[in-house]
Amino acid sequence: MFVEERRRIILDQLKQQGRVSVKMLSELMNVSAVTIRQDLRALEDNGLLERTYGGAVRRENNAIPPELSFHVRLSKNRAEKEAIAAAAAALIQDGCSLALDASTTAYALIPYVKLFKRITVVTNSLVIAQNFLDSPQIQVLVPGGRLRRDSISTVGNPEGLPDIHVNVGFFGARGISLIGGCAEIDPDEVAMKSAMIARCVSTFVLVDSSKWGQIAPYTFLKPEQIRHVITGEAAPAELVAEFRERNIRVDVVTSA
């Protein structure tokens, strides 16, 4: 049984019963008590439960860590994001249309996209749109809606996206796991991502190594919907292997 499968079962049991014991979970999944304690510790670190003597209880009213501003996130894991963007750019062809979300990893694609002679970009990121002002060969389509300051993006009106087929979409995530799939902290941002994904022929997830195993409240791609992930060399090998066991392609790139 995969690590993420065990942890999904633990969370399901907690949801149903409110509390679980190491002994019960060990017998249920036929694994050692040591393994279960490691799972409980990891889930507690993610704020999903509270460990007790001999087990765990459901954590009520979990406080979600505040989202960092776009500019603060932009400075984190920068070399890794640039390497991921370089690998993603190899998937773009001149004349195609792209969907770019409001993530800082998608932002790292900008200099590569500018090298093409003719590209259409669909994005809800005002920062990404603004950075193409000096590139007349790039047609930029931006939906209207409410300004979301944390991500400097427009949200709240996914119906405002152009009704076109997009060749390739690149999307970041607050967390990626086999429990929660690709997830974000804001429901309006997720609604916009989902609307863009629905228009894409091919969808790629771009995440740096810090996002693996993280679980955010709102899923925009379920585990079974994830097809291709591009990530950095520091991504946890165990989790990468589990994704590959599910026939999810994971490209691990090396930072310069």
Backbone bond lengths (Angstrom), bond angles and torsions (degrees), N, CA, C in turn:
res aa  C-N    CA-C-N  psi(-1)  N-CA   C-N-CA  omega(-1)  CA-C   N-CA-C  phi
1 M - - - 1.460 - - 1.530 109.67 -
2 F 1.324 116.64 135.10 1.449 121.37 -179.23 1.530 110.94 -70.85
3 V 1.334 115.29 155.20 1.456 121.13 177.87 1.523 110.92 -55.16
4 E 1.338 116.60 -48.48 1.459 119.68 -176.77 1.527 111.66 -66.15
5 E 1.326 117.63 -31.22 1.465 120.59 176.91 1.523 110.22 -65.71
6 R 1.337 116.30 -43.58 1.473 119.84 178.65 1.521 110.25 -60.03
7 R 1.321 115.58 -44.79 1.459 118.84 -175.57 1.521 111.84 -70.43
8 R 1.324 116.52 -31.80 1.469 119.29 174.35 1.532 110.24 -63.79
9 I 1.347 116.61 -41.91 1.468 121.13 178.73 1.525 110.29 -63.41
10 I 1.335 116.56 -41.60 1.469 120.19 178.85 1.528 110.31 -59.89
11 L 1.332 116.43 -45.84 1.461 119.72 179.97 1.521 111.89 -66.35
12 D 1.335 116.91 -35.91 1.469 120.23 176.48 1.521 110.75 -63.95
13 Q 1.331 116.58 -43.11 1.460 120.45 178.90 1.533 111.19 -63.81
14 L 1.324 115.94 -39.77 1.463 119.91 178.01 1.520 111.11 -64.74
15 K 1.329 116.15 -39.77 1.454 120.18 -179.67 1.522 111.09 -63.51
16 Q 1.347 115.24 -38.11 1.464 120.34 -177.84 1.524 112.29 -77.72
17 Q 1.346 116.43 -39.94 1.458 120.13 -169.12 1.527 114.49 -110.95
18 G 1.313 116.60 -19.97 1.461 119.01 -179.33 1.515 114.34 87.22
19 R 1.325 116.96 -22.67 1.461 121.19 178.51 1.523 109.24 -153.66
20 V 1.317 117.09 154.01 1.462 122.26 179.29 1.527 108.55 -140.28
21 S 1.327 115.85 158.02 1.461 120.36 176.08 1.523 109.13 -116.39
22 V 1.319 115.42 153.09 1.464 120.80 177.45 1.525 109.72 -60.52
23 K 1.325 116.98 -41.39 1.462 121.56 -177.96 1.526 110.85 -62.84
24 M 1.318 116.47 -46.12 1.467 120.37 -179.42 1.520 111.44 -62.66
25 L 1.325 116.24 -45.59 1.464 120.21 -178.77 1.532 111.53 -67.37
26 S 1.325 115.65 -37.23 1.458 119.95 178.63 1.525 111.15 -62.40
27 E 1.319 116.44 -42.09 1.470 120.75 179.30 1.521 111.03 -72.22
28 L 1.328 116.93 -38.34 1.462 121.51 -178.07 1.520 111.61 -62.73
29 M 1.338 116.27 -40.43 1.461 120.32 -174.91 1.526 113.84 -106.70
30 N 1.341 114.92 1.91 1.466 120.27 176.21 1.530 111.92 56.45
31 V 1.329 115.27 47.47 1.461 121.34 175.63 1.522 107.96 -130.76
32 S 1.318 116.10 169.25 1.465 120.00 -176.02 1.526 111.74 -74.21
33 A 1.321 114.78 158.75 1.459 120.45 176.46 1.525 111.04 -62.88
34 V 1.323 116.30 -33.84 1.472 120.91 178.51 1.525 110.12 -61.15
35 T 1.326 116.42 -43.19 1.470 121.14 179.21 1.522 110.60 -62.54
36 I 1.325 117.04 -43.80 1.460 120.91 -179.89 1.528 110.51 -63.85
37 R 1.321 117.55 -41.78 1.467 119.89 178.69 1.520 111.37 -62.18
38 Q 1.328 116.78 -37.18 1.467 120.24 176.91 1.530 110.65 -64.45
39 D 1.336 116.24 -41.06 1.463 120.30 178.08 1.527 110.96 -63.97
40 L 1.323 117.08 -43.52 1.460 120.83 -179.83 1.524 111.07 -64.07
41 R 1.327 115.99 -37.98 1.456 119.79 178.66 1.526 110.78 -64.74
42 A 1.334 116.45 -42.77 1.465 120.67 179.74 1.527 110.91 -64.93
43 L 1.325 116.84 -41.69 1.465 120.47 179.89 1.531 111.34 -68.35
44 E 1.318 116.18 -34.37 1.467 119.25 176.08 1.522 110.36 -67.08
45 D 1.329 116.86 -39.62 1.473 120.68 178.45 1.521 111.60 -60.51
46 N 1.340 116.55 -29.43 1.460 121.65 178.22 1.528 112.42 -89.34
47 G 1.343 115.95 5.59 1.453 119.57 175.92 1.510 115.23 75.26
48 L 1.359 117.07 21.53 1.457 119.91 -173.84 1.525 113.88 -99.17
49 L 1.318 117.58 -10.89 1.458 121.08 177.05 1.525 108.36 -159.95
50 E 1.326 115.42 174.81 1.463 121.35 176.73 1.519 108.17 -126.95
51 R 1.309 116.11 120.54 1.471 119.46 -178.46 1.527 110.97 -72.26
52 T 1.318 114.10 144.64 1.458 121.71 175.64 1.520 107.81 -128.86
53 Y 1.309 116.55 175.77 1.464 119.58 177.32 1.529 108.95 -64.75
54 G 1.342 116.46 116.15 1.454 121.49 177.52 1.515 115.30 83.48
55 G 1.350 118.01 5.65 1.462 118.08 -179.41 1.521 112.68 176.73
56 A 1.317 115.73 -141.03 1.467 120.86 -178.30 1.517 109.43 -160.30
57 V 1.320 115.67 158.95 1.464 122.09 175.20 1.517 108.61 -125.58
58 R 1.315 115.47 158.40 1.455 121.30 177.86 1.518 109.29 -67.68
59 R 1.307 116.16 135.21 1.461 120.36 177.47 1.515 108.60 -90.31
60 E 1.301 115.88 118.89 1.461 120.80 -178.34 1.528 109.85 -87.74
61 N 1.332 114.75 148.24 1.459 121.08 176.48 1.520 112.32 51.63
62 N 1.326 114.63 50.60 1.460 119.55 179.80 1.531 110.62 -55.80
63 A 1.307 115.01 131.22 1.459 119.48 175.60 1.524 108.67 -84.50
64 I 1.330 116.25 120.75 1.448 121.21 179.22 1.521 107.96 -83.19
65 P 1.336 119.07 129.19 1.459 120.62 178.79 1.517 110.53 -56.64
66 P 1.322 117.23 140.14 1.468 119.24 -178.23 1.523 111.14 -63.39
67 E 1.316 114.80 147.83 1.457 119.94 179.21 1.524 109.94 -78.39
68 L 1.328 116.30 134.04 1.454 120.23 176.82 1.526 109.43 -73.88
69 S 1.319 116.51 152.77 1.453 120.10 178.77 1.524 110.29 -66.55
70 F 1.325 115.47 160.73 1.462 120.50 -178.72 1.527 110.95 -56.83
71 H 1.302 117.47 -44.99 1.465 120.54 -175.25 1.527 112.02 -69.63
72 V 1.326 117.56 -32.55 1.469 119.96 175.15 1.529 109.97 -68.11
73 R 1.342 116.49 -44.07 1.462 120.25 179.24 1.526 111.55 -65.08
74 L 1.324 115.86 -30.45 1.460 120.68 -178.35 1.527 111.78 -61.26
75 S 1.325 116.51 -30.46 1.464 120.49 -177.28 1.530 113.54 -85.49
76 K 1.318 117.46 -9.46 1.463 121.07 -176.99 1.534 111.03 -90.32
77 N 1.342 115.82 136.51 1.476 122.81 177.24 1.531 111.70 51.28
78 R 1.316 115.90 41.23 1.458 120.82 -171.43 1.534 112.48 -63.43
79 A 1.328 116.69 -46.88 1.473 119.37 -178.77 1.519 110.81 -61.91
80 E 1.318 116.46 -38.21 1.459 121.34 179.71 1.531 110.61 -65.27
81 K 1.320 116.31 -43.70 1.467 120.44 179.37 1.530 111.38 -64.50
82 E 1.318 117.03 -37.71 1.462 120.16 179.14 1.524 111.11 -66.58
83 A 1.341 116.85 -37.74 1.468 120.53 177.47 1.525 110.74 -67.02
84 I 1.324 116.66 -40.14 1.464 121.05 177.20 1.526 110.17 -63.08
85 A 1.337 116.56 -43.04 1.461 121.01 179.93 1.524 111.17 -63.38
86 A 1.321 117.34 -39.44 1.470 120.60 179.13 1.521 110.63 -62.02
87 A 1.340 116.64 -41.30 1.465 120.63 178.52 1.527 110.83 -67.62
88 A 1.328 116.65 -38.80 1.468 120.58 179.83 1.524 110.68 -66.81
89 A 1.327 117.04 -36.36 1.459 120.64 -177.74 1.525 112.02 -61.83
90 A 1.324 116.65 -27.57 1.466 120.51 178.89 1.522 112.00 -66.10
91 L 1.329 117.07 -13.88 1.462 121.79 -179.70 1.531 112.50 -91.40
92 I 1.322 115.88 -2.96 1.469 121.13 -177.27 1.528 109.90 -95.98
93 Q 1.311 116.20 140.63 1.464 121.85 175.21 1.520 109.82 -119.39
94 D 1.312 116.16 146.51 1.456 120.76 179.24 1.532 110.21 -58.06
95 G 1.319 115.73 136.43 1.451 120.90 178.64 1.510 114.90 91.33
96 C 1.315 117.62 -4.04 1.465 119.58 -176.88 1.530 110.81 -89.16
97 S 1.319 115.71 173.72 1.460 121.95 176.60 1.523 108.80 -111.27
98 L 1.343 115.19 142.66 1.466 122.01 -177.03 1.515 110.50 -123.23
99 A 1.322 115.91 145.72 1.461 121.55 166.70 1.520 107.38 -109.49
100 L 1.317 116.16 126.73 1.463 121.69 177.38 1.520 108.05 -124.62
101 D 1.316 117.68 125.19 1.458 119.81 178.88 1.527 109.62 -81.95
102 A 1.323 116.35 -169.39 1.461 120.91 -174.64 1.525 112.68 -93.97
103 S 1.326 117.65 21.42 1.467 120.85 -179.77 1.523 111.16 -80.81
104 T 1.326 115.72 157.03 1.464 119.54 177.82 1.527 111.46 -72.47
105 T 1.324 117.72 -21.90 1.468 119.85 176.46 1.524 110.18 -72.62
106 A 1.330 116.88 -40.61 1.466 119.74 174.73 1.524 110.14 -64.26
107 Y 1.324 117.41 -36.64 1.466 122.23 177.66 1.528 110.95 -57.54
108 A 1.334 117.05 -35.88 1.463 121.29 -178.87 1.529 112.47 -64.75
109 L 1.331 118.17 -13.46 1.465 122.10 179.02 1.526 113.24 -78.33
110 I 1.319 117.31 -15.83 1.471 121.21 -171.82 1.529 113.59 -51.24
111 P 1.349 120.18 -52.91 1.474 118.71 -177.26 1.521 113.65 -61.82
112 Y 1.330 117.40 -28.77 1.469 120.69 178.89 1.523 110.59 -74.93
113 V 1.326 116.81 -40.19 1.467 120.56 179.83 1.530 110.12 -64.02
114 K 1.314 116.86 -35.64 1.469 120.86 -179.01 1.528 113.07 -64.49
115 L 1.308 118.00 -16.84 1.462 121.23 -179.34 1.532 112.42 -76.25
116 F 1.335 116.87 -16.44 1.464 119.82 -177.67 1.532 110.46 -83.32
117 K 1.328 115.47 155.76 1.464 121.10 -176.68 1.527 112.67 -82.22
118 R 1.341 116.02 -28.37 1.477 118.91 -177.33 1.521 109.07 -154.83
119 I 1.316 115.73 113.82 1.464 121.92 -179.05 1.528 108.40 -142.61
120 T 1.332 116.50 143.63 1.463 121.71 170.25 1.526 108.19 -108.59
121 V 1.318 116.55 127.37 1.462 121.71 -179.40 1.521 109.38 -113.99
122 V 1.326 115.85 126.39 1.461 121.94 172.50 1.527 106.76 -107.20
123 T 1.315 117.65 121.53 1.466 120.46 -177.32 1.516 110.57 -151.43
124 N 1.321 115.78 151.24 1.461 120.54 171.50 1.525 110.59 -103.11
125 S 1.338 116.85 6.02 1.457 121.67 178.99 1.522 110.03 -87.77
126 L 1.323 117.12 118.80 1.458 120.78 178.15 1.525 110.98 -71.33
127 V 1.324 117.14 -28.90 1.463 121.00 178.21 1.527 110.01 -68.46
128 I 1.323 116.56 -46.09 1.462 120.17 178.50 1.524 110.01 -62.42
129 A 1.327 117.37 -45.96 1.464 120.56 -179.85 1.521 111.09 -58.50
130 Q 1.321 116.84 -44.57 1.456 121.21 -178.01 1.529 111.89 -63.26
131 N 1.322 116.54 -34.37 1.460 120.17 -177.53 1.522 113.32 -72.14
132 F 1.321 117.86 -7.94 1.468 120.74 176.12 1.537 111.91 -100.49
133 L 1.324 117.99 9.77 1.458 120.65 179.51 1.531 111.90 -61.48
134 D 1.333 116.62 -29.70 1.466 120.62 -179.07 1.526 112.58 -91.37
135 S 1.344 117.10 11.65 1.470 121.07 -175.33 1.527 109.83 -126.96
136 P 1.329 118.02 82.21 1.467 120.82 -176.79 1.519 113.95 -63.44
137 Q 1.336 117.63 -17.66 1.464 120.26 178.41 1.533 111.97 -77.23
138 I 1.336 116.36 -8.94 1.463 121.79 179.55 1.525 108.79 -103.00
139 Q 1.321 116.47 114.64 1.465 120.54 174.02 1.529 108.44 -86.67
140 V 1.314 116.64 126.60 1.467 121.09 -175.98 1.523 109.70 -115.30
141 L 1.325 116.06 127.43 1.464 122.91 178.53 1.529 108.26 -115.65
142 V 1.334 115.98 122.70 1.467 121.86 -175.67 1.531 109.13 -125.58
143 P 1.332 118.50 129.30 1.469 120.07 177.34 1.522 110.97 -76.25
144 G 1.325 116.43 153.72 1.455 120.48 172.88 1.521 110.21 -79.15
145 G 1.313 116.48 177.90 1.451 120.04 178.66 1.511 111.99 145.21
146 R 1.302 115.44 -160.15 1.461 122.10 -178.89 1.528 109.97 -89.77
147 L 1.331 116.23 141.10 1.459 120.39 176.00 1.522 109.95 -74.54
148 R 1.324 115.71 123.80 1.459 120.95 173.44 1.528 107.19 -103.27
149 R 1.310 115.66 109.85 1.462 120.43 -169.45 1.525 113.66 -69.92
150 D 1.335 118.04 -36.07 1.468 119.85 -177.63 1.514 112.05 -60.21
151 S 1.335 117.04 -35.89 1.460 120.96 -178.36 1.531 112.62 -108.19
152 I 1.338 116.57 -1.82 1.475 123.00 -176.76 1.533 108.65 50.92
153 S 1.300 114.87 56.36 1.466 120.79 -175.65 1.523 110.12 -138.88
154 T 1.332 115.52 167.58 1.461 120.60 173.60 1.522 109.00 -100.89
155 V 1.309 116.10 133.85 1.465 122.30 179.43 1.524 108.68 -138.80
156 G 1.330 115.72 175.74 1.460 120.21 174.10 1.508 115.39 90.78
157 N 1.346 117.17 -7.66 1.454 119.64 -179.77 1.527 110.30 -142.91
158 P 1.347 117.88 62.14 1.467 119.54 -178.88 1.522 112.86 -60.87
159 E 1.344 116.80 -23.03 1.467 119.68 177.81 1.526 111.19 -66.97
160 G 1.328 116.11 -16.26 1.454 120.13 -179.96 1.518 114.20 -79.24
161 L 1.331 117.71 -4.96 1.464 120.12 175.88 1.523 109.91 -66.50
162 P 1.330 118.16 144.64 1.471 119.61 178.80 1.525 111.22 -61.49
163 D 1.296 116.20 141.59 1.466 121.44 -177.96 1.529 109.59 -86.53
164 I 1.337 114.79 72.33 1.461 120.83 -179.00 1.521 109.73 -130.62
165 H 1.322 115.66 160.17 1.459 120.93 173.05 1.523 108.08 -85.34
166 V 1.322 116.28 128.86 1.461 122.17 -179.54 1.524 108.33 -105.94
167 N 1.323 116.02 130.58 1.467 119.21 -176.81 1.522 112.68 -65.14
168 V 1.342 115.91 -49.89 1.465 120.55 -172.80 1.518 109.71 -137.68
169 G 1.325 116.52 136.70 1.460 121.26 176.00 1.513 111.40 -122.33
170 F 1.329 116.32 137.99 1.463 122.17 178.84 1.521 108.46 -120.91
171 F 1.344 115.83 125.43 1.460 120.67 -172.97 1.525 111.19 -135.03
172 G 1.323 115.48 132.69 1.454 120.96 171.87 1.515 110.11 -88.31
173 A 1.342 116.69 179.56 1.469 120.88 -179.49 1.524 109.23 -154.73
174 R 1.314 115.62 150.01 1.465 120.80 173.78 1.524 109.53 -73.35
175 G 1.336 116.27 -32.05 1.455 120.56 178.89 1.513 110.92 -154.18
176 I 1.332 115.54 151.51 1.469 120.98 176.74 1.520 108.45 -138.25
177 S 1.329 115.81 129.20 1.467 121.02 -179.10 1.517 108.87 -161.69
178 L 1.313 116.01 168.07 1.461 120.45 175.45 1.526 111.35 -85.18
179 I 1.326 116.69 -0.56 1.465 120.32 172.50 1.525 109.80 -89.86
180 G 1.311 115.92 -53.39 1.459 120.13 -174.24 1.506 115.66 -107.46
181 G 1.345 117.80 0.72 1.449 120.73 -177.20 1.514 110.89 66.60
182 C 1.333 117.25 -143.09 1.461 122.48 175.44 1.523 106.92 -96.03
183 A 1.313 116.22 123.59 1.461 119.31 -171.02 1.522 111.82 -136.64
184 E 1.340 114.22 160.32 1.460 122.21 -179.42 1.518 109.68 -133.50
185 I 1.325 115.21 170.30 1.455 120.82 -175.88 1.528 112.69 -92.02
186 D 1.341 117.22 -18.56 1.465 120.51 -174.66 1.529 110.60 -117.60
187 P 1.329 118.40 126.32 1.470 120.74 -177.40 1.524 113.67 -65.74
188 D 1.333 117.91 -32.62 1.463 119.85 179.43 1.534 110.91 -70.85
189 E 1.322 116.48 -36.07 1.463 119.81 176.26 1.526 109.97 -65.36
190 V 1.334 116.03 -39.07 1.461 120.76 178.14 1.523 110.83 -64.58
191 A 1.317 117.74 -41.05 1.466 121.00 178.61 1.524 110.89 -60.22
192 M 1.335 116.40 -39.41 1.462 120.23 179.28 1.526 110.94 -70.13
193 K 1.336 116.95 -43.08 1.464 120.26 177.13 1.531 110.35 -59.25
194 S 1.325 116.00 -45.67 1.464 120.37 -177.91 1.521 111.26 -61.62
195 A 1.326 116.58 -39.48 1.459 120.35 179.08 1.526 111.03 -66.35
196 M 1.325 117.42 -37.88 1.465 120.30 177.72 1.526 110.77 -69.16
197 I 1.334 116.46 -41.97 1.465 121.01 179.42 1.523 110.73 -59.86
198 A 1.336 116.76 -38.82 1.469 121.35 -179.70 1.520 111.93 -62.12
199 R 1.320 117.70 -21.76 1.461 121.86 -179.20 1.529 112.84 -94.97
200 C 1.339 116.69 -5.49 1.467 120.88 -173.77 1.536 112.19 -92.67
201 V 1.315 115.79 138.15 1.464 120.89 172.29 1.526 109.54 -74.33
202 S 1.339 117.16 -44.13 1.463 122.43 178.43 1.521 108.87 -128.10
203 T 1.327 115.75 137.98 1.462 121.19 -177.63 1.523 109.82 -124.42
204 F 1.327 116.52 132.56 1.457 122.60 179.54 1.522 109.53 -123.98
205 V 1.323 115.82 137.05 1.459 122.04 178.90 1.524 107.82 -100.44
206 L 1.327 116.30 125.69 1.461 122.36 -179.94 1.521 108.71 -112.93
207 V 1.335 117.55 110.31 1.466 120.42 -177.97 1.525 110.44 -136.80
208 D 1.324 116.04 136.45 1.459 118.38 173.42 1.528 109.35 -78.57
209 S 1.304 115.96 172.57 1.473 120.53 -170.71 1.520 113.72 -64.95
210 S 1.334 117.72 -22.32 1.465 120.01 -177.70 1.520 113.09 -71.67
211 K 1.337 117.76 -14.93 1.471 120.77 -174.72 1.531 113.50 -87.55
212 W 1.332 116.84 -12.65 1.473 120.03 -176.05 1.529 111.10 -70.52
213 G 1.330 115.12 134.39 1.464 120.75 178.90 1.510 113.64 80.43
214 Q 1.328 118.10 -3.40 1.462 121.88 179.10 1.531 109.77 -84.77
215 I 1.323 115.39 142.49 1.464 120.79 -178.00 1.514 108.86 -122.95
216 A 1.318 116.56 116.71 1.460 122.56 177.17 1.536 109.10 -104.33
217 P 1.325 118.15 164.41 1.470 120.17 -170.59 1.523 116.26 -67.19
218 Y 1.340 118.56 -31.57 1.465 120.30 -168.77 1.529 110.86 -120.92
219 T 1.334 115.75 119.59 1.463 122.02 -177.00 1.524 110.99 -89.46
220 F 1.344 116.08 133.50 1.468 119.10 173.70 1.524 111.78 -112.67
221 L 1.323 117.99 -14.77 1.462 122.51 170.54 1.524 108.22 -138.35
222 K 1.330 117.19 117.04 1.449 120.05 175.71 1.531 109.65 -69.13
223 P 1.330 117.87 157.61 1.474 119.37 -178.11 1.520 113.20 -51.25
224 E 1.325 117.32 -40.46 1.468 120.70 -177.75 1.528 112.59 -74.01
225 Q 1.334 117.29 -10.77 1.463 120.69 178.48 1.526 113.27 -94.01
226 I 1.305 116.52 -10.39 1.462 120.56 -178.87 1.528 108.96 -78.89
227 R 1.309 116.58 128.01 1.459 121.41 -178.15 1.526 113.31 -110.64
228 H 1.320 116.81 -39.41 1.467 120.13 -170.59 1.531 108.73 -149.27
229 V 1.323 115.81 124.88 1.460 122.24 179.79 1.529 108.49 -120.90
230 I 1.325 116.39 137.19 1.463 121.49 172.12 1.522 107.00 -117.11
231 T 1.331 116.42 126.78 1.461 120.26 -173.89 1.523 110.37 -143.50
232 G 1.324 115.80 176.85 1.455 121.43 -177.82 1.515 113.33 -91.61
233 E 1.323 115.23 167.34 1.459 121.20 -174.22 1.526 114.23 -66.77
234 A 1.339 117.11 -18.32 1.461 120.16 179.30 1.525 112.90 -86.20
235 A 1.319 117.59 2.89 1.469 120.45 177.53 1.526 109.72 -60.05
236 P 1.338 118.21 138.08 1.467 120.82 -177.51 1.529 112.02 -60.34
237 A 1.322 115.85 121.62 1.469 121.36 -173.84 1.526 112.00 -59.14
238 E 1.338 116.96 -36.19 1.472 120.12 -177.84 1.525 110.95 -64.23
239 L 1.330 116.69 -43.52 1.462 119.95 -178.92 1.528 111.25 -71.15
240 V 1.325 116.49 -38.00 1.467 119.95 176.52 1.524 110.06 -60.57
241 A 1.337 116.14 -43.50 1.472 120.68 179.85 1.526 111.25 -62.56
242 E 1.321 117.13 -37.95 1.464 120.13 179.82 1.528 111.21 -66.53
243 F 1.315 116.63 -38.17 1.465 119.60 176.21 1.525 110.17 -63.91
244 R 1.317 116.77 -43.71 1.455 120.13 -179.29 1.521 111.45 -65.44
245 E 1.325 116.72 -32.18 1.465 120.30 175.91 1.525 111.17 -63.85
246 R 1.321 116.39 -24.73 1.470 121.69 177.57 1.530 111.91 -89.95
247 N 1.328 116.14 12.97 1.471 122.24 -178.84 1.526 112.55 64.21
248 I 1.326 116.17 29.82 1.453 121.76 172.19 1.525 107.14 -96.83
249 R 1.306 115.63 124.02 1.470 118.37 -179.71 1.529 109.05 -74.40
250 V 1.327 115.82 129.96 1.457 121.74 176.53 1.527 108.64 -127.15
251 D 1.324 116.38 114.70 1.461 121.73 175.72 1.519 108.47 -96.24
252 V 1.315 116.06 122.95 1.465 121.86 179.01 1.520 107.77 -104.21
253 V 1.335 117.13 119.11 1.452 121.02 -175.26 1.529 110.52 -109.02
254 T 1.298 115.61 153.00 1.459 122.46 -179.00 1.512 109.93 -99.06
255 S 1.333 116.05 133.20 1.468 120.66 178.44 1.517 109.34 -74.10
256 A 1.324 116.00 146.91 1.453 120.32 178.94 1.521 109.80 -69.38
